[in-house]
């Protein structure tokens, strides 16, 4: 009976509290937002179905895309950042009233650009990194960490920059710390300019709960593979079959 109770408790949904606190009043106008608040217009306009073909359902019915658009929160740029690009480097400026700590950079020595240990794709990105502090403290329990992901679904800004993947444990100051975001700036041919406007989403952050994972590589299971393939092939409309997975099999996730 005790084992059954422990098993039930282990799968019972547990609410975690996370909070975002601005450094000062000047940062309060660009708070982090749930991803569902910044769903791009093209996704909203995309139909779920189109005419013709046995699989007439679009990417909007795919659970993976739905989760990518709605899971986690976005951190936003706290001020306008003006960037001037050249063939081999870029310069940046911010308004005069913005504190120096908000926008900084990591040098090419830190990224080890053009060295064997470089973290960069130098053909795609400039050799050093723009670092933006969103101006908010993140607070969470000691069970929670954060995964940092690029905000891929902003078509316009992803032409200009891409947030570095990362994990943020928020270990300092009793899980109440800052989370600066590193941005790879994409190379341009010749000189050019662009602005990362105040309020622009610069990355996605997804909270997760710490646990231990134990992996195993099992023996081949051709019967299971055959069952799955036959189930899909027997469906009269494969698009409908997979679209139904959103309703029937997707795990609900809430980021409020």
N, C-alpha and C positions, 0 to 999 in steps of 0.2 A: 504494500500500500504506500509506504514511504517513497519507494522508487518511482511509482506511478505519479505521485504528487510532485516529486522533483522534476520529472520529465515534463509534466504539464506546465510547471512554473518556468521551465527553461524556454518554452516556446510562446509563453504569454507575452503579448506586446507590452513593452515598457517605454514609457515616455521619457525622453531626455530633454532637459532644458538647455538651450544655448542662448546667448545674448550678445548684442553688439552695442558698444558704448562709444560715442564720439570722443576724440581727444579733447575737443573744445566745441563751443557753439558754432564756430566757423565750418566745422565738418558735418554738421547735422543734416545738411540739405542733400547729401548723397549717401544715404544709408544702404547697407546690403539689402537685397530683395530676394524673396523666394523666386526660384527659376520660373515658376508658373506665371509670375508677374511680368516677365520680359520675353514671352513667347514671340518669335518674329512674325511679322505680318504675312510673309509668304507661307508659313506653316498654317496659319489661320485660314488663308485663302485656298490652300490645297484641297481639292476634293478627295473624298475617301474612295470613290470609284470613277472609272472612265468607261466609255463605250467600247465594246469589242474585245475579243480575246478571252481565253479560258480563265486567265488570272487578271481580273479587271480591277483589283484593289491596289491603291497607291501606298507609298511608304507611310502615309498617315495612319494606316491600320497596323503598323508594325510596333509591337511593344517596346523594342529596343529604341526606336526613334522617339516614341512617346516619353519614355523615361529620360532620354538624353535632353529633352526639352523641359522637363519638369522636376528633375531630381536635384536637390541641393539649393544653394543660394548663389547669387552673383555678388562679387565685390566690384565697386565702381570707382572710376577715376575721380578724385576729389577736386580737381581743378583742370582748366585747359592746359594742355601740354603742346607747345608748338615745336615741331620737329622739321629740321632742314637736313635733307640727305644729300650726300655726295657719293662719288664712286667708291671711296674706301672708308668713309666714316659718316657719322651723323652728329648734328648738334641739337640741343634742346633748350627751350626757354619756358619759364612759367611766369605768371603775373608777379609783380614786385611784392605783393602782400602775402605771398605763399611762403610758409616756412621752408628753410633749406632741406629739412629732413624728409619732406614729402616726396620729392623726385630726386633720385641720385642715380648712380650707375656702378656697375662692376666692370673693372678694366679688362683689357685683353689679356693681361697677365693672370688675372683671376680666372678667366674662362679658359686659359691656355690655348687661345686661338692660334691656329697654324702650327701647333705642336702635336706630338703624338698623343698627348692626353687631352686634347681639346674636347669640350662638351658640345661644340657648335658644328653645324653644317655651314662652313664659311662661304660656300657657293650660294647659299640661300639667305643667310643672315649676316649682319655686320658683326665684327669681331668682339664687341663688348655688349653688355646687357643694360637695358633701362630698368630701373628699380622704382616702383611706385608704391608708396604706403597709402592705403585707402583711408587712413585717419580714424580707424575704429579699433577698439580693444575687442578681442573675442574671448568669451568666457564659456566654459563647459565643465562637465564633471570629469573626474579622473578616469572614467571609462571610455571617453570619447576622444577621437583624433579627427583630423581633417585631411581629405584628399584634395589637392589643387589640380584643376584641369583647365586647359584652354577653353575659352568661350567660342567654340567653333561656329556657332550658328548665326553670328553677326557677319554677313557676307562682306559688308563694306570694310569693317575694321580688320578682318582677318587678312585682307590684302596687305595691311601695314605692319601688323605685329602679332605675336603669338605668345601667350603665357607659358612659362616653363612648367612642366609637370612636377609635382612634389607632394610631400606629406608633411603636415604640420602637427606636431604633438602638443604644442602650447604648454611646455613643461615649466616655464618660468612663472614666478609671481602667482602661484596658486591657480594655475590654468586661466590666467587673466592677462593676456599679452597681445602684442601686435603681430600682424601677419603681412609683411611687405611682399609684393608680388614682382617676380622677375619677368621681364618681357624681352623676347627676342625680336629685334626690329628687322624687317625684311628689306633686303637690298633693292635699290632702284638703279636703273640705268641713267647715269648722269645726275644732275642736281634736280631736286624736287622738294616739295613741302607738303605736310599734312598736319592735321590737328587731332589729338586725342581729346575730344571735348569733355568738359565737366559732366559727370553722370554716366559716361560711357562704361558699359560692362567690360571689365578687363580679364576676368577669369570666373570660373565656377568653383565653388568649394562645397564638398560633400562630406558631411559628418558621418563617422562610422564608429561602431562600438568595438572595443578591443576584445579579442578572444584568441584562443589557440586553434590553429588549423593543423591537422595531421594528414599528410597526403599518402596516397597509395596508388601504385600502378597495377591494375588488375589484368587478368587474363582476357584475351579477346572474347567478345560476346556476340557472335554473328547472328544468333537467334533474335536478340534484342534489336540489332541493327535492321534485320529483315522485317521485323514487326513494325518498326517506325516508318521504314520506307514504304511498306505496303499500305499502311494507314493513310499516308499522304497521297499515294498514287491512286488509291481507291476513291478518294474524295472527288465528287463531281465538279466542285469548284475549289481548287486549291487555295485561291485567294481568300475565299470565305472561310475555309478551314483554318487558315492561319490568322485571319482577322479575328475570328472568334476567340483566339487565345487571349486577347486583351480582356475580354469579358470573363472568360472562364478560368484563366490560369495566371494572369498577371498578379504579382504580389503588390498590394496597395502600399503606397509610401506617402507620408504626409510631411511637408516642410512648410510650416506656418510662420 
